[in-house]
Amino acid sequence: MSVRRDTRPGDGWFVRGMIGLVAALALAGCASAPKAPKAAPAARTPKASAQAAAASRPSVDAGIEVYGNCETPSVEPAEIVLACADYNALLEALHWTRWTAATATAVGTLVYNDCTPNCAEGHFHHVPGTRVTLTVPSRTAGGRRVWSEVQENPEPPGYATGPYHGGPQPLPTGPI
């Protein structure tokens, strides 16, 4: 009787057995692997939220500008000077929420000089959270469309009794 050499212990029998065992386990794992749970909806990241907000915001009408710095018109400026002669009143850090053919709205900080005892010696006050509305687009002599009125809320003290009685005040429609 002869014994086959490849079935005797010590002649690769252990290695071949382990290979077979690993192969059997791999095949068994593939056949009985539980299905992966469905992925949860992706959490909204700040970038995704910003994109969704931008998509819901009306498009900007770049055909209407404002003389924010009293010299050059622009679309959605970060600042609008309300008193071009002396810069004693301005709207700064503006974040625009709408800029359409009918109206433009923003939120920012109203900065004004109380002119007490006079404007040279007055103190500047900051009113964050001021709502700004631009209205009444008009044509300049050069044919540009620019906003001609602004309303801020709240207004600086004295505006309610001033020349515009708390209503919209004029904006420059040309360089000053």
C-alpha positions in Angstrom: 0.0 0.0 0.0 1.3 3.4 -0.9 0.5 6.7 0.8 0.2 9.8 -1.2 2.8 12.2 -0.3 0.5 15.4 -0.4 -1.9 14.1 2.2 0.7 13.5 5.0 0.9 16.0 7.8 3.9 18.3 7.5 4.0 18.4 3.7 1.8 21.5 3.1 -1.3 19.9 4.4 -1.9 22.6 7.0 -1.4 25.4 4.5 -3.7 23.9 1.9 -6.3 23.3 4.7 -6.1 27.0 5.8 -6.5 28.2 2.3 -9.6 26.1 1.9 -11.0 27.3 5.2 -10.4 31.0 4.3 -12.0 30.4 0.9 -15.0 28.7 2.5 -15.5 31.5 5.0 -15.2 34.1 2.3 -17.8 32.4 0.2 -20.1 31.9 3.2 -19.7 35.6 4.1 -20.7 36.7 0.7 -23.8 34.6 0.7 -25.1 35.5 4.1 -23.9 39.1 4.5 -26.6 41.3 5.9 -27.8 44.1 3.6 -26.3 47.4 4.5 -28.7 49.8 6.0 -29.9 52.6 3.8 -27.9 55.7 4.3 -29.6 58.4 6.2 -30.3 61.6 4.3 -27.2 63.9 4.3 -27.2 66.4 7.1 -27.4 70.0 5.8 -24.0 71.6 6.0 -23.5 75.3 6.2 -22.5 75.4 2.6 -25.7 73.4 1.6 -27.8 75.8 3.7 -26.2 78.8 2.0 -26.8 77.4 -1.4 -30.4 76.7 -0.6 -30.8 80.3 0.7 -29.2 81.7 -2.4 -31.5 79.6 -4.6 -34.6 80.9 -2.7 -33.4 84.6 -3.0 -34.7 86.5 -6.0 -32.1 87.2 -8.6 -30.3 90.5 -8.5 -31.4 93.2 -11.0 -27.9 94.5 -11.8 -29.5 97.1 -14.0 -30.3 99.3 -11.0 -27.5 100.8 -9.0 -27.1 103.2 -6.0 -24.6 106.0 -5.3 -23.5 104.4 -2.1 -20.2 106.4 -1.8 -21.7 109.6 -3.3 -19.4 109.3 -6.4 -19.7 106.0 -8.2 -22.9 103.9 -8.6 -22.8 100.2 -7.7 -25.0 97.1 -7.1 -25.4 95.9 -3.5 -22.8 98.1 -1.9 -21.5 97.4 1.7 -22.1 101.0 2.6 -24.4 103.9 1.7 -23.5 107.4 2.8 -26.6 109.3 3.7 -24.9 112.7 4.3 -22.5 113.1 1.4 -21.4 116.6 2.5 -19.9 115.6 5.9 -20.4 111.8 6.3 -22.3 112.4 9.5 -24.8 109.7 8.6 -24.2 106.4 6.8 -25.4 102.8 6.6 -22.6 100.2 6.9 -22.0 96.5 6.9 -25.0 96.1 4.6 -26.2 92.5 3.9 -28.6 92.6 1.0 -31.7 90.3 1.1 -33.4 91.6 -2.1 -32.4 93.7 -5.1 -35.2 93.6 -7.7 -36.6 96.1 -10.2 -39.1 97.3 -7.6 -37.2 97.5 -4.3 -33.9 96.6 -2.7 -33.7 95.7 1.0 -30.8 95.1 3.4 -29.9 94.9 7.1 -26.9 96.7 8.5 -25.7 99.3 11.0 -26.8 102.9 11.0 -24.0 105.2 12.1 -24.9 108.8 12.8 -23.5 111.9 14.5 -25.7 113.4 17.2 -24.2 116.8 16.5 -24.4 117.7 20.2 -23.3 120.5 21.0 -22.4 120.8 17.3 -21.5 118.4 14.5 -17.8 119.0 14.9 -18.0 118.0 18.6 -20.8 115.5 18.3 -20.6 111.8 19.0 -21.2 108.9 16.5 -23.8 106.3 17.5 -24.2 102.8 16.0 -27.6 101.2 15.5 -27.0 97.6 14.5 -29.9 95.7 12.9 -31.2 98.7 10.9 -33.4 97.7 8.0 -32.8 99.5 4.8 -35.2 99.9 1.8 -34.3 101.5 -1.5 -37.1 102.5 -3.8 -38.0 104.7 -6.8 -35.5 103.8 -9.5 -34.9 106.8 -11.8 -32.7 107.5 -14.8 -29.6 109.6 -14.6 -28.6 112.1 -17.3 -26.4 109.4 -18.7 -29.2 106.9 -18.9 -28.3 104.7 -15.9 -31.0 103.5 -13.6 -30.3 104.3 -9.9 -32.3 104.2 -6.7 -33.5 107.7 -5.7 -35.0 107.1 -2.2 -33.9 105.3 1.0 -35.8 104.5 4.1 -34.1 103.1 7.2 -35.7 101.7 10.3 -35.1 102.7 13.0 -34.2 106.3 11.9 -31.8 108.6 13.8 -33.4 110.9 16.3 -34.9 114.0 14.7 -35.7 112.4 11.3 -39.4 112.0 12.2 -39.7 115.8 12.6 -37.2 116.7 9.9 -37.9 117.7 6.4 -39.0 114.2 5.3 -41.2 113.6 8.4 -39.9 110.1 8.9 -40.5 109.1 5.3 -38.1 108.1 2.6 -35.3 110.5 2.0 -33.6 111.3 -1.3 -30.5 109.6 -2.5 -28.0 111.2 -4.9 -28.8 110.3 -8.6 -25.4 111.5 -9.8 -21.9 112.0 -8.3 -21.7 114.6 -5.6 
